[in-house]
Amino acid sequence: MRLLLVEDDQRTADYVVRGLTEAGHVCDLLRDGHDALFAATSGAYDVIIADRMIPGLDGLSMVKA
């Protein structure tokens, strides 16, 4: 499964990416909501995991867009 993680905290991002990768998933990491929204529209991801408090466009606003 291809996943997009949107997380600005380095420690949290490292932990989540490691776990998802060990579970056999391909995981891309972005740190900004605007970049994530652009990437999400590509349709390349099966699942998007977004932090609610990220720079640019927060996770909730990103989902609403």
PDB file as gemmi writes it, atoms N, CA and C in Angstrom:
CRYST1    1.000    1.000    1.000  90.00  90.00  90.00 P 1                      
ATOM      1  N   MET A   1       0.855  -1.169   0.000  1.00  0.00           N  
ATOM      2  CA  MET A   1       0.000   0.000   0.000  1.00  0.00           C  
ATOM      3  C   MET A   1       0.904   1.236   0.000  1.00  0.00           C  
ATOM      4  N   ARG A   2       0.544   2.237  -0.756  1.00  0.00           N  
ATOM      5  CA  ARG A   2       1.321   3.482  -0.806  1.00  0.00           C  
ATOM      6  C   ARG A   2       0.642   4.536   0.067  1.00  0.00           C  
ATOM      7  N   LEU A   3       1.415   5.072   1.002  1.00  0.00           N  
ATOM      8  CA  LEU A   3       0.891   6.011   1.983  1.00  0.00           C  
ATOM      9  C   LEU A   3       1.609   7.350   1.904  1.00  0.00           C  
ATOM     10  N   LEU A   4       0.869   8.402   2.204  1.00  0.00           N  
ATOM     11  CA  LEU A   4       1.445   9.737   2.344  1.00  0.00           C  
ATOM     12  C   LEU A   4       1.275  10.154   3.794  1.00  0.00           C  
ATOM     13  N   LEU A   5       2.385  10.461   4.442  1.00  0.00           N  
ATOM     14  CA  LEU A   5       2.364  10.962   5.815  1.00  0.00           C  
ATOM     15  C   LEU A   5       2.673  12.446   5.776  1.00  0.00           C  
ATOM     16  N   VAL A   6       1.820  13.235   6.413  1.00  0.00           N  
ATOM     17  CA  VAL A   6       2.022  14.680   6.500  1.00  0.00           C  
ATOM     18  C   VAL A   6       2.253  15.002   7.975  1.00  0.00           C  
ATOM     19  N   GLU A   7       3.511  15.249   8.311  1.00  0.00           N  
ATOM     20  CA  GLU A   7       3.900  15.438   9.714  1.00  0.00           C  
ATOM     21  C   GLU A   7       5.115  16.356   9.772  1.00  0.00           C  
ATOM     22  N   ASP A   8       5.044  17.398  10.579  1.00  0.00           N  
ATOM     23  CA  ASP A   8       6.161  18.338  10.669  1.00  0.00           C  
ATOM     24  C   ASP A   8       7.125  18.034  11.814  1.00  0.00           C  
ATOM     25  N   ASP A   9       6.735  17.209  12.753  1.00  0.00           N  
ATOM     26  CA  ASP A   9       7.606  16.856  13.871  1.00  0.00           C  
ATOM     27  C   ASP A   9       8.523  15.697  13.457  1.00  0.00           C  
ATOM     28  N   GLN A  10       9.823  15.938  13.467  1.00  0.00           N  
ATOM     29  CA  GLN A  10      10.787  14.954  12.967  1.00  0.00           C  
ATOM     30  C   GLN A  10      10.721  13.633  13.723  1.00  0.00           C  
ATOM     31  N   ARG A  11      10.657  13.690  15.036  1.00  0.00           N  
ATOM     32  CA  ARG A  11      10.640  12.465  15.839  1.00  0.00           C  
ATOM     33  C   ARG A  11       9.404  11.622  15.528  1.00  0.00           C  
ATOM     34  N   THR A  12       8.257  12.258  15.482  1.00  0.00           N  
ATOM     35  CA  THR A  12       7.022  11.539  15.166  1.00  0.00           C  
ATOM     36  C   THR A  12       7.076  10.964  13.758  1.00  0.00           C  
ATOM     37  N   ALA A  13       7.546  11.766  12.813  1.00  0.00           N  
ATOM     38  CA  ALA A  13       7.637  11.314  11.421  1.00  0.00           C  
ATOM     39  C   ALA A  13       8.542  10.089  11.307  1.00  0.00           C  
ATOM     40  N   ASP A  14       9.703  10.133  11.939  1.00  0.00           N  
ATOM     41  CA  ASP A  14      10.627   8.997  11.890  1.00  0.00           C  
ATOM     42  C   ASP A  14       9.981   7.736  12.449  1.00  0.00           C  
ATOM     43  N   TYR A  15       9.304   7.874  13.570  1.00  0.00           N  
ATOM     44  CA  TYR A  15       8.656   6.736  14.227  1.00  0.00           C  
ATOM     45  C   TYR A  15       7.569   6.123  13.337  1.00  0.00           C  
ATOM     46  N   VAL A  16       6.716   6.966  12.784  1.00  0.00           N  
ATOM     47  CA  VAL A  16       5.602   6.479  11.967  1.00  0.00           C  
ATOM     48  C   VAL A  16       6.110   5.874  10.658  1.00  0.00           C  
ATOM     49  N   VAL A  17       7.036   6.554   9.995  1.00  0.00           N  
ATOM     50  CA  VAL A  17       7.580   6.032   8.731  1.00  0.00           C  
ATOM     51  C   VAL A  17       8.251   4.679   8.965  1.00  0.00           C  
ATOM     52  N   ARG A  18       9.020   4.561  10.023  1.00  0.00           N  
ATOM     53  CA  ARG A  18       9.683   3.296  10.328  1.00  0.00           C  
ATOM     54  C   ARG A  18       8.662   2.173  10.513  1.00  0.00           C  
ATOM     55  N   GLY A  19       7.628   2.442  11.291  1.00  0.00           N  
ATOM     56  CA  GLY A  19       6.611   1.423  11.528  1.00  0.00           C  
ATOM     57  C   GLY A  19       5.867   1.020  10.268  1.00  0.00           C  
ATOM     58  N   LEU A  20       5.509   1.997   9.462  1.00  0.00           N  
ATOM     59  CA  LEU A  20       4.781   1.698   8.227  1.00  0.00           C  
ATOM     60  C   LEU A  20       5.655   0.948   7.229  1.00  0.00           C  
ATOM     61  N   THR A  21       6.922   1.327   7.151  1.00  0.00           N  
ATOM     62  CA  THR A  21       7.848   0.653   6.242  1.00  0.00           C  
ATOM     63  C   THR A  21       8.090  -0.784   6.691  1.00  0.00           C  
ATOM     64  N   GLU A  22       8.267  -0.983   7.986  1.00  0.00           N  
ATOM     65  CA  GLU A  22       8.461  -2.336   8.512  1.00  0.00           C  
ATOM     66  C   GLU A  22       7.237  -3.210   8.278  1.00  0.00           C  
ATOM     67  N   ALA A  23       6.066  -2.587   8.191  1.00  0.00           N  
ATOM     68  CA  ALA A  23       4.832  -3.331   7.931  1.00  0.00           C  
ATOM     69  C   ALA A  23       4.647  -3.620   6.438  1.00  0.00           C  
ATOM     70  N   GLY A  24       5.613  -3.173   5.614  1.00  0.00           N  
ATOM     71  CA  GLY A  24       5.571  -3.486   4.196  1.00  0.00           C  
ATOM     72  C   GLY A  24       4.971  -2.424   3.303  1.00  0.00           C  
ATOM     73  N   HIS A  25       4.716  -1.253   3.841  1.00  0.00           N  
ATOM     74  CA  HIS A  25       4.122  -0.175   3.054  1.00  0.00           C  
ATOM     75  C   HIS A  25       5.200   0.753   2.490  1.00  0.00           C  
ATOM     76  N   VAL A  26       4.860   1.418   1.406  1.00  0.00           N  
ATOM     77  CA  VAL A  26       5.706   2.472   0.853  1.00  0.00           C  
ATOM     78  C   VAL A  26       5.170   3.772   1.430  1.00  0.00           C  
ATOM     79  N   CYS A  27       6.031   4.550   2.056  1.00  0.00           N  
ATOM     80  CA  CYS A  27       5.578   5.745   2.761  1.00  0.00           C  
ATOM     81  C   CYS A  27       6.367   6.968   2.314  1.00  0.00           C  
ATOM     82  N   ASP A  28       5.666   7.961   1.806  1.00  0.00           N  
ATOM     83  CA  ASP A  28       6.269   9.248   1.470  1.00  0.00           C  
ATOM     84  C   ASP A  28       5.941  10.230   2.583  1.00  0.00           C  
ATOM     85  N   LEU A  29       6.875  11.117   2.868  1.00  0.00           N  
ATOM     86  CA  LEU A  29       6.711  12.086   3.950  1.00  0.00           C  
ATOM     87  C   LEU A  29       6.752  13.502   3.401  1.00  0.00           C  
ATOM     88  N   LEU A  30       5.766  14.294   3.771  1.00  0.00           N  
ATOM     89  CA  LEU A  30       5.759  15.725   3.485  1.00  0.00           C  
ATOM     90  C   LEU A  30       5.504  16.456   4.792  1.00  0.00           C  
ATOM     91  N   ARG A  31       5.984  17.694   4.883  1.00  0.00           N  
ATOM     92  CA  ARG A  31       5.898  18.449   6.131  1.00  0.00           C  
ATOM     93  C   ARG A  31       4.999  19.669   6.051  1.00  0.00           C  
ATOM     94  N   ASP A  32       4.395  19.910   4.909  1.00  0.00           N  
ATOM     95  CA  ASP A  32       3.589  21.110   4.697  1.00  0.00           C  
ATOM     96  C   ASP A  32       2.257  20.724   4.066  1.00  0.00           C  
ATOM     97  N   GLY A  33       1.182  21.330   4.559  1.00  0.00           N  
ATOM     98  CA  GLY A  33      -0.151  21.002   4.065  1.00  0.00           C  
ATOM     99  C   GLY A  33      -0.379  21.344   2.609  1.00  0.00           C  
ATOM    100  N   HIS A  34       0.179  22.457   2.146  1.00  0.00           N  
ATOM    101  CA  HIS A  34       0.001  22.839   0.741  1.00  0.00           C  
ATOM    102  C   HIS A  34       0.681  21.827  -0.183  1.00  0.00           C  
ATOM    103  N   ASP A  35       1.901  21.415   0.173  1.00  0.00           N  
ATOM    104  CA  ASP A  35       2.604  20.407  -0.621  1.00  0.00           C  
ATOM    105  C   ASP A  35       1.838  19.088  -0.610  1.00  0.00           C  
ATOM    106  N   ALA A  36       1.298  18.735   0.544  1.00  0.00           N  
ATOM    107  CA  ALA A  36       0.551  17.489   0.671  1.00  0.00           C  
ATOM    108  C   ALA A  36      -0.726  17.512  -0.162  1.00  0.00           C  
ATOM    109  N   LEU A  37      -1.418  18.634  -0.176  1.00  0.00           N  
ATOM    110  CA  LEU A  37      -2.640  18.742  -0.976  1.00  0.00           C  
ATOM    111  C   LEU A  37      -2.313  18.555  -2.453  1.00  0.00           C  
ATOM    112  N   PHE A  38      -1.235  19.165  -2.908  1.00  0.00           N  
ATOM    113  CA  PHE A  38      -0.811  19.009  -4.297  1.00  0.00           C  
ATOM    114  C   PHE A  38      -0.487  17.542  -4.589  1.00  0.00           C  
ATOM    115  N   ALA A  39       0.258  16.894  -3.702  1.00  0.00           N  
ATOM    116  CA  ALA A  39       0.625  15.490  -3.888  1.00  0.00           C  
ATOM    117  C   ALA A  39      -0.603  14.586  -3.851  1.00  0.00           C  
ATOM    118  N   ALA A  40      -1.539  14.897  -2.973  1.00  0.00           N  
ATOM    119  CA  ALA A  40      -2.742  14.070  -2.833  1.00  0.00           C  
ATOM    120  C   ALA A  40      -3.587  14.077  -4.099  1.00  0.00           C  
ATOM    121  N   THR A  41      -3.574  15.175  -4.818  1.00  0.00           N  
ATOM    122  CA  THR A  41      -4.391  15.257  -6.034  1.00  0.00           C  
ATOM    123  C   THR A  41      -3.817  14.421  -7.169  1.00  0.00           C  
ATOM    124  N   SER A  42      -2.603  13.921  -7.011  1.00  0.00           N  
ATOM    125  CA  SER A  42      -2.006  13.071  -8.043  1.00  0.00           C  
ATOM    126  C   SER A  42      -2.694  11.715  -8.107  1.00  0.00           C  
ATOM    127  N   GLY A  43      -3.366  11.338  -7.020  1.00  0.00           N  
ATOM    128  CA  GLY A  43      -4.052  10.053  -6.979  1.00  0.00           C  
ATOM    129  C   GLY A  43      -3.121   8.874  -6.759  1.00  0.00           C  
ATOM    130  N   ALA A  44      -1.872   9.139  -6.402  1.00  0.00           N  
ATOM    131  CA  ALA A  44      -0.879   8.077  -6.256  1.00  0.00           C  
ATOM    132  C   ALA A  44      -0.945   7.360  -4.908  1.00  0.00           C  
ATOM    133  N   TYR A  45      -1.757   7.859  -3.983  1.00  0.00           N  
ATOM    134  CA  TYR A  45      -1.753   7.328  -2.623  1.00  0.00           C  
ATOM    135  C   TYR A  45      -3.041   6.581  -2.302  1.00  0.00           C  
ATOM    136  N   ASP A  46      -2.865   5.465  -1.597  1.00  0.00           N  
ATOM    137  CA  ASP A  46      -4.009   4.691  -1.119  1.00  0.00           C  
ATOM    138  C   ASP A  46      -4.552   5.276   0.177  1.00  0.00           C  
ATOM    139  N   VAL A  47      -3.646   5.809   1.007  1.00  0.00           N  
ATOM    140  CA  VAL A  47      -4.014   6.364   2.309  1.00  0.00           C  
ATOM    141  C   VAL A  47      -3.178   7.620   2.561  1.00  0.00           C  
ATOM    142  N   ILE A  48      -3.815   8.625   3.151  1.00  0.00           N  
ATOM    143  CA  ILE A  48      -3.107   9.836   3.558  1.00  0.00           C  
ATOM    144  C   ILE A  48      -3.303  10.000   5.061  1.00  0.00           C  
ATOM    145  N   ILE A  49      -2.199  10.120   5.776  1.00  0.00           N  
ATOM    146  CA  ILE A  49      -2.228  10.332   7.221  1.00  0.00           C  
ATOM    147  C   ILE A  49      -1.689  11.735   7.464  1.00  0.00           C  
ATOM    148  N   ALA A  50      -2.526  12.610   8.008  1.00  0.00           N  
ATOM    149  CA  ALA A  50      -2.127  14.009   8.168  1.00  0.00           C  
ATOM    150  C   ALA A  50      -2.285  14.468   9.612  1.00  0.00           C  
ATOM    151  N   ASP A  51      -1.267  15.133  10.094  1.00  0.00           N  
ATOM    152  CA  ASP A  51      -1.301  15.787  11.397  1.00  0.00           C  
ATOM    153  C   ASP A  51      -2.301  16.945  11.318  1.00  0.00           C  
ATOM    154  N   ARG A  52      -2.973  17.234  12.401  1.00  0.00           N  
ATOM    155  CA  ARG A  52      -3.918  18.354  12.399  1.00  0.00           C  
ATOM    156  C   ARG A  52      -3.222  19.701  12.469  1.00  0.00           C  
ATOM    157  N   MET A  53      -2.023  19.744  13.025  1.00  0.00           N  
ATOM    158  CA  MET A  53      -1.310  21.013  13.217  1.00  0.00           C  
ATOM    159  C   MET A  53      -0.017  20.982  12.405  1.00  0.00           C  
ATOM    160  N   ILE A  54      -0.105  21.328  11.121  1.00  0.00           N  
ATOM    161  CA  ILE A  54       1.061  21.365  10.247  1.00  0.00           C  
ATOM    162  C   ILE A  54       1.154  22.728   9.577  1.00  0.00           C  
ATOM    163  N   PRO A  55       2.348  23.111   9.152  1.00  0.00           N  
ATOM    164  CA  PRO A  55       2.515  24.416   8.499  1.00  0.00           C  
ATOM    165  C   PRO A  55       1.759  24.503   7.172  1.00  0.00           C  
ATOM    166  N   GLY A  56       1.384  25.702   6.826  1.00  0.00           N  
ATOM    167  CA  GLY A  56       0.755  25.957   5.531  1.00  0.00           C  
ATOM    168  C   GLY A  56      -0.736  25.753   5.552  1.00  0.00           C  
ATOM    169  N   LEU A  57      -1.147  24.534   5.583  1.00  0.00           N  
ATOM    170  CA  LEU A  57      -2.561  24.175   5.543  1.00  0.00           C  
ATOM    171  C   LEU A  57      -2.725  23.020   6.511  1.00  0.00           C  
ATOM    172  N   ASP A  58      -3.490  23.203   7.582  1.00  0.00           N  
ATOM    173  CA  ASP A  58      -3.590  22.141   8.581  1.00  0.00           C  
ATOM    174  C   ASP A  58      -4.310  20.922   8.012  1.00  0.00           C  
ATOM    175  N   GLY A  59      -4.130  19.787   8.670  1.00  0.00           N  
ATOM    176  CA  GLY A  59      -4.672  18.525   8.180  1.00  0.00           C  
ATOM    177  C   GLY A  59      -6.167  18.549   7.936  1.00  0.00           C  
ATOM    178  N   LEU A  60      -6.927  19.151   8.822  1.00  0.00           N  
ATOM    179  CA  LEU A  60      -8.378  19.202   8.665  1.00  0.00           C  
ATOM    180  C   LEU A  60      -8.772  20.044   7.455  1.00  0.00           C  
ATOM    181  N   SER A  61      -8.138  21.183   7.281  1.00  0.00           N  
ATOM    182  CA  SER A  61      -8.422  22.031   6.116  1.00  0.00           C  
ATOM    183  C   SER A  61      -8.004  21.343   4.824  1.00  0.00           C  
ATOM    184  N   MET A  62      -6.922  20.584   4.886  1.00  0.00           N  
ATOM    185  CA  MET A  62      -6.464  19.856   3.715  1.00  0.00           C  
ATOM    186  C   MET A  62      -7.508  18.831   3.283  1.00  0.00           C  
ATOM    187  N   VAL A  63      -8.091  18.124   4.228  1.00  0.00           N  
ATOM    188  CA  VAL A  63      -9.118  17.128   3.916  1.00  0.00           C  
ATOM    189  C   VAL A  63     -10.358  17.797   3.336  1.00  0.00           C  
ATOM    190  N   LYS A  64     -10.735  18.931   3.876  1.00  0.00           N  
ATOM    191  CA  LYS A  64     -11.915  19.647   3.383  1.00  0.00           C  
ATOM    192  C   LYS A  64     -11.720  20.178   1.968  1.00  0.00           C  
ATOM    193  N   ALA A  65     -10.466  20.490   1.611  1.00  0.00           N  
ATOM    194  CA  ALA A  65     -10.185  21.030   0.271  1.00  0.00           C  
ATOM    195  C   ALA A  65     -10.308  19.920  -0.735  1.00  0.00           C  
TER     196      ALA A  65                                                      
END                                                                             
